Amino acid sequence: MLKFILSFLLITNICLAQDVKYVEKDQVVPYTGYLFTPKKELEVRLKYIEFQTLEQKLALQQDIMNIMEARLKNHTDYISSLEKSRNNSSWKETGYFLLGALLTGYIAANVSR
């Protein structure tokens, strides 16, 4: 029974809630607050929609910037790792070349005999 009463009160409050109430000229209003003309209301609503759109665009741009910064960091890390491996591999390449040249010379000398 308590659940029924609570759900009934919740549903009636939601149904009776009004965001905008139009008032005619010289009508007494039982609340305080701001009263807009329909034209001004449309203007404010459009500005609010534009603001939300700009917020979403800003969030998207920040995501893009974060992705680009991560890509740049990965790229610089990759370049630095290539430079380190290049310095180490140049000595290896030189050593392998000399070993190959010596082996080829030894084989050529023994074939001619």
Sine and cosine of phi, psi and omega as CSV:
sin_phi,cos_phi,sin_psi,cos_psi,sin_omega,cos_omega
0.00,0.00,-0.65,0.76,0.00,-1.00
-0.90,0.43,-0.64,0.77,0.04,-1.00
-0.89,0.46,-0.65,0.76,0.01,-1.00
-0.89,0.46,-0.71,0.70,-0.02,-1.00
-0.90,0.44,-0.70,0.71,0.00,-1.00
-0.90,0.43,-0.68,0.73,0.01,-1.00
-0.91,0.40,-0.61,0.79,0.03,-1.00
-0.89,0.45,-0.69,0.72,0.01,-1.00
-0.91,0.42,-0.64,0.77,0.00,-1.00
-0.91,0.42,-0.71,0.71,-0.01,-1.00
-0.91,0.42,-0.68,0.74,-0.02,-1.00
-0.92,0.38,-0.59,0.80,0.04,-1.00
-0.91,0.42,-0.63,0.78,0.02,-1.00
-0.93,0.37,-0.67,0.74,-0.03,-1.00
-0.93,0.37,-0.56,0.83,-0.06,-1.00
-1.00,0.06,-0.20,0.98,-0.01,-1.00
-0.93,0.36,0.76,-0.65,0.00,-1.00
-0.81,-0.59,0.81,-0.59,0.01,-1.00
-0.97,0.24,-0.67,0.75,-0.06,-1.00
-0.79,-0.62,0.74,-0.67,0.04,-1.00
-0.80,-0.59,0.85,-0.53,0.00,-1.00
-0.99,0.14,0.70,-0.72,-0.05,-1.00
-0.85,-0.52,0.69,-0.73,0.03,-1.00
-1.00,0.06,0.28,-0.96,-0.04,-1.00
-0.87,0.50,0.68,-0.73,0.02,-1.00
0.92,0.39,0.28,0.96,0.05,-1.00
-1.00,0.05,0.68,-0.74,0.02,-1.00
-0.99,0.14,0.74,-0.68,-0.04,-1.00
-0.94,-0.34,0.75,-0.67,-0.08,-1.00
-0.99,0.11,0.37,0.93,0.01,-1.00
-0.53,-0.85,0.24,-0.97,0.05,-1.00
-0.95,-0.30,0.42,-0.91,0.01,-1.00
0.50,-0.87,-0.30,-0.96,-0.03,-1.00
-0.99,-0.12,0.61,-0.79,0.03,-1.00
-0.83,-0.56,0.85,-0.53,-0.06,-1.00
-0.94,-0.34,0.49,-0.87,0.19,-0.98
-0.97,0.23,0.37,-0.93,0.02,-1.00
-0.84,0.54,-0.58,0.81,0.01,-1.00
-0.91,0.40,-0.72,0.70,0.00,-1.00
-0.92,0.39,-0.61,0.79,0.03,-1.00
-0.88,0.48,-0.68,0.73,0.02,-1.00
-0.89,0.45,-0.66,0.75,0.02,-1.00
-0.89,0.46,-0.71,0.70,0.00,-1.00
-0.91,0.41,-0.66,0.75,0.00,-1.00
-0.90,0.44,-0.67,0.75,0.02,-1.00
-0.91,0.41,-0.63,0.78,0.06,-1.00
-0.90,0.43,-0.62,0.79,0.02,-1.00
-0.92,0.40,-0.67,0.74,0.04,-1.00
-0.90,0.44,-0.65,0.76,0.05,-1.00
-0.89,0.45,-0.65,0.76,0.03,-1.00
-0.88,0.47,-0.70,0.72,0.03,-1.00
-0.89,0.45,-0.64,0.76,0.02,-1.00
-0.90,0.45,-0.68,0.74,0.01,-1.00
-0.92,0.40,-0.59,0.81,0.07,-1.00
-0.89,0.45,-0.69,0.73,0.02,-1.00
-0.90,0.43,-0.63,0.77,0.03,-1.00
-0.91,0.42,-0.65,0.76,0.04,-1.00
-0.90,0.44,-0.67,0.74,0.03,-1.00
-0.89,0.46,-0.65,0.76,0.03,-1.00
-0.91,0.42,-0.67,0.75,0.03,-1.00
-0.90,0.44,-0.63,0.78,0.04,-1.00
-0.91,0.42,-0.64,0.77,0.07,-1.00
-0.89,0.46,-0.68,0.73,0.02,-1.00
-0.89,0.46,-0.68,0.73,0.02,-1.00
-0.89,0.45,-0.66,0.75,0.03,-1.00
-0.89,0.46,-0.66,0.75,0.02,-1.00
-0.90,0.43,-0.68,0.73,-0.01,-1.00
-0.91,0.41,-0.62,0.78,0.05,-1.00
-0.91,0.42,-0.64,0.77,0.04,-1.00
-0.91,0.41,-0.65,0.76,0.04,-1.00
-0.90,0.43,-0.66,0.76,0.02,-1.00
-0.90,0.44,-0.67,0.74,0.02,-1.00
-0.90,0.44,-0.69,0.72,0.04,-1.00
-0.88,0.47,-0.64,0.77,-0.01,-1.00
-0.91,0.41,-0.71,0.71,0.01,-1.00
-0.92,0.40,-0.60,0.80,0.08,-1.00
-0.89,0.45,-0.66,0.75,0.01,-1.00
-0.90,0.43,-0.68,0.73,0.01,-1.00
-0.89,0.45,-0.70,0.72,0.00,-1.00
-0.91,0.42,-0.60,0.80,0.04,-1.00
-0.93,0.38,-0.58,0.81,0.07,-1.00
-0.91,0.40,-0.64,0.77,0.02,-1.00
-0.90,0.43,-0.64,0.76,0.04,-1.00
-0.90,0.43,-0.70,0.71,-0.02,-1.00
-0.94,0.33,-0.48,0.88,0.03,-1.00
-0.92,0.39,-0.68,0.74,0.02,-1.00
-0.90,0.44,-0.66,0.75,0.02,-1.00
-0.95,0.31,-0.62,0.78,-0.09,-1.00
-0.97,0.23,-0.39,0.92,0.01,-1.00
-0.91,0.42,-0.62,0.78,0.07,-1.00
-0.93,0.36,-0.61,0.79,0.05,-1.00
-0.90,0.45,-0.72,0.70,0.00,-1.00
-0.88,0.47,-0.65,0.76,0.03,-1.00
-0.90,0.43,-0.68,0.74,0.01,-1.00
-0.90,0.44,-0.69,0.72,0.02,-1.00
-0.91,0.42,-0.60,0.80,0.03,-1.00
-0.89,0.45,-0.73,0.68,0.01,-1.00
-0.89,0.45,-0.67,0.75,0.04,-1.00
-0.88,0.48,-0.68,0.73,0.04,-1.00
-0.90,0.43,-0.66,0.75,0.01,-1.00
-0.90,0.44,-0.69,0.73,0.02,-1.00
-0.90,0.43,-0.68,0.73,0.00,-1.00
-0.90,0.43,-0.65,0.76,0.03,-1.00
-0.91,0.42,-0.68,0.74,0.05,-1.00
-0.89,0.46,-0.64,0.77,0.01,-1.00
-0.91,0.42,-0.71,0.71,0.00,-1.00
-0.90,0.44,-0.69,0.73,-0.01,-1.00
-0.89,0.45,-0.62,0.79,-0.02,-1.00
-0.94,0.35,-0.60,0.80,-0.02,-1.00
-0.98,0.19,-0.42,0.91,0.00,-1.00
-0.96,0.29,-0.62,0.78,-0.05,-1.00
-0.94,0.33,-0.27,0.96,-0.01,-1.00
-0.98,0.21,0.00,0.00,0.00,0.00
